[in-house]
């Protein structure tokens, strides 16, 4: 669940019923997991990073996706695909993953996770480093430390 008011994300909640984990954030108040403060990972470089992504439904029409995926596999410690963008973003906020990228997502996929990451000390942008708009994919999210490195891989 994400609440946007006048163009600003104000509240975000992602709940994982399988693990009974509730990730929550409020603008200016930090991010939490089951009531305990969370922060993004301290991983300083892409080569040591564990990344996550999702496969677009129209993957055959997105030739750049396969190139990006291959480039990240070669430049990061590992890449995972869990299947739920909202949880992937929550996991970046909690430091379980170091970065995330994906194309073709909808506002309801990303709104809560964007605020979680920002409030946990991470960074969210488009692939070029410009401000992210929940209505205009693609999304690049990270612990902030590897963000520029991820942008270079996406530009390659």
C-alpha positions as CSV (number, residue, x, y, z in Angstrom):
1,X,0.0,0.0,0.0
2,X,1.4,3.4,-0.9
3,X,-0.1,6.8,-0.3
4,X,0.9,9.6,-2.5
5,X,-0.4,13.2,-1.7
6,X,0.2,16.0,-4.1
7,X,3.0,14.2,-5.9
8,X,4.9,13.1,-2.7
9,X,4.9,9.6,-1.3
10,X,3.9,9.9,2.3
11,X,3.2,6.3,3.6
12,X,4.2,2.9,2.4
13,X,3.4,-0.6,3.7
14,X,4.4,-4.0,2.3
15,X,3.2,-7.1,4.1
16,X,4.5,-10.6,3.5
17,X,2.0,-13.1,4.9
18,X,4.3,-16.1,4.4
19,X,6.8,-14.6,6.9
20,X,4.4,-12.4,8.8
21,X,6.7,-9.4,8.1
22,X,5.3,-5.9,7.9
23,X,7.6,-3.3,6.3
24,X,6.4,0.3,6.9
25,X,7.6,3.8,6.3
26,X,6.3,7.3,6.8
27,X,7.9,10.3,5.2
28,X,10.5,11.7,7.5
29,X,10.0,9.0,10.1
30,X,12.3,6.2,8.8
31,X,11.5,2.7,7.8
32,X,10.7,-0.4,9.9
33,X,10.2,-4.1,9.8
34,X,7.7,-5.4,12.4
35,X,8.2,-2.2,14.3
36,X,12.0,-2.3,14.4
37,X,14.1,0.3,12.4
38,X,15.7,-0.9,9.2
39,X,18.5,0.5,7.0
40,X,19.9,-0.4,3.6
41,X,23.0,-2.5,3.4
42,X,26.5,-1.0,3.7
43,X,27.9,-2.9,0.7
44,X,30.2,-0.5,-1.0
45,X,30.7,-2.0,-4.5
46,X,28.7,-3.7,-7.2
47,X,31.1,-6.7,-7.3
48,X,30.1,-7.6,-3.8
49,X,26.4,-6.9,-4.2
50,X,23.4,-9.2,-4.3
51,X,20.8,-7.7,-6.7
52,X,17.3,-8.6,-7.5
53,X,15.0,-8.0,-10.5
54,X,11.8,-9.2,-12.1
55,X,11.2,-10.4,-15.6
56,X,8.8,-8.2,-17.6
57,X,5.6,-9.9,-18.8
58,X,6.6,-8.8,-22.3
59,X,10.2,-9.9,-22.0
60,X,10.3,-10.9,-25.7
61,X,9.6,-7.3,-26.7
62,X,12.3,-5.9,-24.4
63,X,15.7,-6.9,-25.9
64,X,17.5,-4.6,-23.5
65,X,16.3,-6.6,-20.5
66,X,18.4,-9.7,-21.5
67,X,21.4,-7.5,-22.0
68,X,21.0,-5.8,-18.6
69,X,20.5,-9.1,-16.9
70,X,23.6,-10.6,-18.5
71,X,25.7,-7.5,-17.6
72,X,24.6,-7.6,-14.0
73,X,25.3,-11.3,-13.7
74,X,28.8,-10.6,-14.8
75,X,29.3,-7.5,-12.6
76,X,27.6,-8.3,-9.3
77,X,28.1,-11.1,-6.8
78,X,24.7,-12.5,-7.7
79,X,21.2,-11.7,-9.1
80,X,17.9,-13.1,-7.8
81,X,14.4,-13.1,-9.1
82,X,11.8,-13.6,-6.4
83,X,8.6,-12.6,-8.3
84,X,7.2,-9.7,-6.2
85,X,8.6,-6.2,-6.9
86,X,7.1,-4.8,-3.7
87,X,8.9,-7.4,-1.6
88,X,12.1,-6.9,-3.6
89,X,12.1,-3.2,-2.8
90,X,11.3,-3.9,0.8
91,X,14.3,-6.3,1.0
92,X,16.6,-3.6,-0.4
93,X,15.3,-1.2,2.3
94,X,16.0,-3.9,4.9
95,X,19.5,-4.6,3.6
96,X,18.7,-8.1,2.4
97,X,19.5,-7.1,-1.2
98,X,21.8,-4.3,-2.3
99,X,20.0,-3.2,-5.4
100,X,17.0,-3.7,-7.7
101,X,16.1,-2.8,-11.3
102,X,13.1,-3.5,-13.4
103,X,11.0,-2.2,-16.3
104,X,7.3,-2.1,-16.9
105,X,6.0,-2.0,-13.4
106,X,2.9,-0.2,-12.2
107,X,2.5,2.4,-9.4
108,X,1.0,-0.2,-7.1
109,X,4.1,-2.4,-7.6
110,X,6.6,0.3,-6.5
111,X,5.0,3.1,-4.4
112,X,5.4,1.6,-1.0
113,X,8.9,0.2,-1.7
114,X,10.2,3.5,-3.0
115,X,9.4,5.2,0.3
116,X,10.7,2.3,2.3
117,X,14.1,2.6,0.5
118,X,14.3,6.4,0.8
119,X,13.5,6.3,4.5
120,X,16.0,3.4,5.0
121,X,18.8,5.6,3.5
122,X,18.8,4.2,0.0
123,X,18.4,5.8,-3.4
124,X,15.7,5.4,-6.1
125,X,15.9,6.9,-9.6
126,X,15.2,6.0,-13.2
127,X,18.0,4.3,-15.2
128,X,19.7,7.6,-15.9
129,X,19.8,8.9,-12.4
130,X,16.8,11.3,-12.8
131,X,14.1,11.5,-10.2
132,X,11.8,8.4,-10.2
133,X,8.1,8.8,-11.0
134,X,5.9,5.9,-9.9
135,X,3.9,6.4,-13.1
136,X,7.0,6.2,-15.4
137,X,9.1,3.1,-15.2
138,X,11.8,1.9,-15.3
139,X,13.1,1.9,-11.7
140,X,16.6,1.6,-10.3
141,X,16.9,1.3,-6.5
142,X,19.9,0.7,-4.3
143,X,21.6,1.2,-1.0
144,X,22.9,4.4,-2.6
145,X,26.6,3.3,-2.5
146,X,26.3,1.2,-5.6
147,X,23.8,3.3,-7.5
148,X,26.2,5.0,-9.9
149,X,27.9,1.6,-10.6
150,X,24.4,0.1,-11.4
151,X,23.7,3.0,-13.8
152,X,26.9,2.4,-15.6
153,X,26.0,-1.3,-16.2
154,X,22.5,-0.2,-17.5
155,X,24.2,2.2,-19.9
156,X,26.6,-0.4,-21.3
